[in-house]
C-alpha cells in the first residue's frame, strides 16, 4: 500500500488550575472556537468542544502527522495565551498540568 491512512478520534479532557471555576458561560463559546482553530492548524479538526466552568472536553480527529502530546500542548498553550487577553479577570489564568486523552 503506497499511502498511510488513519482515523484516530480522541476525547481530550483538561482542567483549569486547581479546578478553578473561571470559565464563565460568556467566555466558553469563544474559547471553544479558538481551540477549534488551533486544532485545525495542526490538521486535527474538532468534532465538538464543550465543558464546564472548570474543564474542557474536546473530541477531534488526530492527524497522522502530529503527536498527541504536541497537539495538546499547543491547544493548552495557545488558548491560555488567548484567554489572558480577554480582560483583567483572566490575567492570571492557566491550565492544570496533565490531561486525559482517550481513543
C-alpha positions, 0 to 999 in steps of 0.5 A, spaced: 500 500 500 503 506 497 499 511 502 498 511 510 491 512 512 488 513 519 482 515 523 484 516 530 478 520 534 480 522 541 476 525 547 481 530 550 479 532 557 483 538 561 482 542 567 483 549 569 488 550 575 486 547 581 479 546 578 478 553 578 471 555 576 473 561 571 470 559 565 464 563 565 458 561 560 460 568 556 467 566 555 466 558 553 463 559 546 469 563 544 474 559 547 471 553 544 472 556 537 479 558 538 481 551 540 477 549 534 482 553 530 488 551 533 486 544 532 485 545 525 492 548 524 495 542 526 490 538 521 486 535 527 479 538 526 474 538 532 468 534 532 465 538 538 468 542 544 464 543 550 465 543 558 464 546 564 466 552 568 472 548 570 474 543 564 474 542 557 472 536 553 474 536 546 473 530 541 477 531 534 480 527 529 488 526 530 492 527 524 497 522 522 502 527 522 502 530 529 503 527 536 498 527 541 502 530 546 504 536 541 497 537 539 495 538 546 500 542 548 499 547 543 491 547 544 493 548 552 498 553 550 495 557 545 488 558 548 491 560 555 495 565 551 488 567 548 484 567 554 489 572 558 487 577 553 480 577 554 480 582 560 483 583 567 479 577 570 483 572 566 490 575 567 492 570 571 489 564 568 492 557 566 491 550 565 492 544 570 498 540 568 496 533 565 490 531 561 486 525 559 486 523 552 482 517 550 481 513 543 
